[in-house]
Amino acid sequence: MFRLLTVIYAVGFHLVVHEQYDATRWSHVLVAVVVLWSGVSVVAAVTPSVRPAAVVADQVVTLGLIVSTVAVAGPDWRRDHQVLPTTIWVAGAVVGAALLGGPRVGVASALTMTVAIALVRGTVDADLWRDSTGPILVSVGLALGLAARIARSARARLDEAIALAAATAERERLAREVHDGVLQVLALVNRRGRELGGPAAELGTLAAEQERALRDLLSGNASRVPGALGDGSRVDLTTDVRAAVGPTVTVAAPSDPVSVAADVGREVVAAVVAAVDNAHRHAPGAAIYVSIEDDAGTVVVGVRDDGPGVDPARLVAARAEGRLGVAASIVGRLESLGGRAELIAAPGEGTEWELTVPNP
């Protein structure tokens, strides 16, 4: 709408003053360019894929039209009148730059146009400070640039709020389903284990611990877990991995402690345990090896077995079928830490997981 209004004004101004130009026919051509480019720039501005290029082109075309005033009018006329495309039409280029690039880009565009107009009019002297062109253009670039920045920030926060609301609703739905199934089973195992005593009591204790952890997770109170996100504590990854995988797994690690954030260590250990459990399940009797390396702010943990191996395509097929054990327990955990989990496997050649995670 702003472009439309400025085009109407530019054409009206031309109809009033064109007979005063030295090159009237040439001015008609240039005003036709103003009209055509206005249409092109509007279409391009609402097309995301070409919007940045359109804004840059708009700056160039606008500067060209400002300078073209020299070709149609003499210096005396230019000093007392607007440039050919008019100041308000020039503001369209400043608006586009401000909306796309923010206040700094908007002000830079405004200053560029102001200098070009002053040079064409020959007012780069004391008269420049009596002209309102510069302050108006700079104000437009600054105000709309700030408005665009605030709008983008507000939209980002709105998207975050929507995502949080969706996550909360999903957690509540899962909590209802889990409460009716998994939590009740864990509570039953806990009670029956205590009643039976002996080895069953240990099983009941483990079930009770998992029930509490699952309730905290579903209620959003993960901070109750020791070493939760943000408490600043650190752990020795080697010690935790050795304790988690047990004596039947060979662990190779540096002699010095591998210090990682507690939350990172917890997730990496859980991923290692998941990989070891998979090896026990799918390659019973196979030797399992875990290696830990700490190099230049990155920790790499390898979990390898000498079993029959697996076709990586099976994991893709399992995920497509909704079986997300490996994807959630290993790949998902590493990705949530900003790392990656890579499966190196082939039938008959064993299976190896390489877990890489940043360690600032």
N, C-alpha and C positions, 0 to 999 in steps of 0.2 A: 504493500500500500504506500509506503514511503517513496519507493521508486516511482510509482505511478504519479504521485502528487508532484514529485520533483520534475518528472518528464513534462507534465502539463505546464508547470511553471517555466521550464526551460524553453518550450515551444512558444508559450505566450510572450516571454521576454524577447525571443527572436523576432516574432511577428511585429513587435513594437519598434525594435531598433535596427532591423536588418538593412533598412534603406540608408542607415548611417555608416554602414560598413564600407570599406574600400573595395572589397571583393564580395559583392552580394551573392552571386551564384555559388561561389565556393562556400559561403556560410550556410547556404541551403543544404549542401552536401554534408557538411560537418554536423548540422543539427539532425539530419537523417541518421547519421552514425550514432548520435546520442540516443535517439529513439530506438534504433535496432539493438544497440549494445545493452540498453536497459532491459529489453526483453530477454536477450541471451543471458545476461548476468542473473536475472531473477530465476530463470529455469535452472541454470547451473548451480545457484546457491541452494536450491532445495533438493539437489541431487548429491547425497553424501559422498559418493565416490569421486566426484570432480570438484567438490566445494573448495578445498584448499587451492587448487589450480585456478579456479574461477576468481577467487579473491585476489590472488596475485595478478592475474590478467586484468582485473578491474583496476588495480592501482596503475598499471602500465597504460591502459587505454585512457583512464582519467587524466593522467599526466600529459598524454599526447594531445588530448582535446584542450587542455588548458594552454599548452604551448601553441596549438593551432590558432589561437586568437591573434597571434602575431601576423598570421598570413591574411587575415581578413580586416584588421583594423590598425590604424596608425597609433603611435605612442601617445598623442594627446588624448585621443578618444579612450584608449585603454586605461589611462591614468584616472579617469573620472567615472569609469563604468566597470561592471562585472566582466569577468572573462566569459568567453562564448558559451561554455556549457552551464554557466551560472554557479555561484557559490553553493547554493542549496543542493544542486545536483551533484556537485563534487562531494558533498557530505555523505552521499550514498556509499562511496568507496571507503570512507572512514568508518561508517557504521559496519560494513561488512568485515573490515579488518578487526574492529573491536569485538564483534560477536564471535569471530573465529579464534582470535589470539589473545583476547583479554585486554586489560587497560594499557599495558606497555605497548603492545602492537598498535592499539587504537591511537594512542598519543603519537607514536612514531609516524603513523600514516597521516595524522592531522598536521604535524609539523612539516612533513614533506610537501603536502598540498599547499600549506600556507606559504612556504618558501617559494614554491613554483609560481603561485599566484602573484606574490610580491615581485618576483623577477619579471614576469610578463607585464605587469602593470607599471613597473619601474618605480615602485614605492619602497625600495630597500633603503630607507632613510628615516628622518623624523616622522614622516607621514605614516610609516608602518605602525607606529604606536597609537595612531588615532583611528586605525582601521579595526573593525570588530571581527573581521574574517578569522584571524588566528585564534582569539579566545573562544569563539563559537565552535570552531572545528575541534580544538583541543578539549573543550568541555564535552562535546559529543563523544569523542573517542574515549575519554576517561570514564564518563558516566556509564555508557553502554558496555564498555569493557568490564567495569566492576559489576554491573548488573548481570552480564553473561557468566562471570565467575561465580557469583552468588547463586545464580540459577542452577549451574552445573553442580555446585556443592550441595544444594538443597535436593536436587534429583538423586545424587549419589546416596545421601542420607535416607531419602525415602526408599530407595531400592534396598538399602541395608535393613531398614525397619520391616519392609515387606518380607525379606528373606528370613529375618529373625522370627517374625510372626509365623511364617510357614514352618520353620524348624521347630518352634515351640509346639505348634499344633501336631506335627508329626511325632515329636517326642511323647506328647500326651497320648496319641493313638497307640504308639508302641508300648507305652507304659501300661495301658489297659490290657493289651493283648498279652504282654509278658507277664503281668500280674496274674492273669487267669491261667497261665501255663507254666512257664519256666520258674518263676518265683515260688509258686506253690509246690512244685516238684522239689526245688532246693530246700524249702522249709521242711517238707516231708522227709527227705533224706537226712537232714540234720536231726530231726526228732527220732527217727528210727535208728540212726547211728548211735545216738546217746543211749537209747534203750537197749540195743544189742551189745554195746561195749566192745572192747578189744579193737581189732583193726577197723571195724565198722565205725567206731567212735571217731577215729582220725578222718574217715571219709565224711562223717557228719560235720566235723569242724571245718573241713575244706568247703563243704557245701554252704555252711553258714557264712564263711568269709566271702564266697562268690555272691551269695544273696545280698550281703551288705554292699559290696562293690557295685552290683548291678542296680540296686535301689538308688545309690548315690548318683550313678551315671544317668539313670532315667529321670531323676529329680533335678538334674543340672548342678548337683553339689559335688562335682569332681574334686573340688579343692579340699575336701575332707581326706582325700587319699594322700598319704605322706609323699613328699616329692612332687606335688602337683605343680601345674604350670605356674610360673611366675614367682616361686618362693626363693629362687636364687641358689638353692643347694646344688651340690655336684656329687657325683658318685664315680667309683672306679668301675668302668664297664667290664673289664676283665674279671674282676671278682664276682660281679653280678651274673655274668654269663656262665662262669664255672659252676656257681651255685645252682643256676637254673637248669642246666643241661645234665648235670650229674656226672659221676665218674666214668660212665660207659662211653662218653664222647671225648675224643681227644681235642684239646684246646691249645692252639699255638698263639701266643701273644707276646708283646714286648715285655721286657723285664720291669720297666717303669709302669706305674699305673696309667691307664687311659682314662683321663678325667673328662667327663661329659656332664651336661646339665641333667638333673635328676629326671625331669620329664622325658628328655631325649633318651636317657639310659633305659627308662622303663619301657618305652615303646620299642626300642631296638631289641632289648632282651625278649620282649613278647614276640617280636617277629622271628627271632632266632629260635625260640621254643617252638613256634608254629612250624618252621622249616624242619627242625629236628623231629617233631612229632610226625610230620608227613613222611620223613625218611623211615622212621620206625614202622609206620603203617604200611607203606608201599614197598619197602625193601627190608623186610625182617631179617635180622642177622647180618646185615651189611655194616661195614665200618663207617663211622660218621666222624667227620673232622670239622672243627670250627677254627678259623683264623681271624685274628683281629689286627688291623694296621691303623696307625694314627700318623697322618702325614699332612703337614701344611694346612691345618684347619679342616681336614676332612678325615672322617673315620670310615674305614671299609671293613666290613665283616663278611667273611665267606663261610657258607655252610655247604659241605660237600659229602657225598656218600658214594660208595663203589657198587651200588645196586644196579638193577637192570636198566635204569634210566627211564625217561618219560618223553613223549612227544609234546613239545610246547603247544601244539595245536589243540591238545586235549584241554589245556587250561582255558584257552579261548572259548572252546565249545562249552566247558563247564560254566563259565561266566554267562554265556548266552542262555544257558538253561536255568539260570537263577541260582546256581551253586557258587556262592561268593566266598567260600572259606579262604582260599589262597589270596584272592583279590583283596579281601578286607583285612585278613590277619597279617599279610606280609606287604603286598604292594601298597594298599591303602595307608598302612601305618607309616611307611617310608615317605610316601608322597605328602602326608600331613606334616612331616618334619622338614619338607623342602628337599628331600633326598630322592633316591630311586632304588628300586629293587629289580635286578635283572636275572632272569633264569637262563642258565647255560646247561642244556640237556639234549640228549639224543638217545634213542633206543639202543640199549646195550653198552652205553658209555657212562653210566652213572648220572647223578643230578647235582648241580651246584647252583646255589643262590648267592649272588653278590649284592650285598646291601651297602649303599653309600649314603652318608648323611653329613651335612655340614657340622663343624664343631668349633664355633668361634671361641 
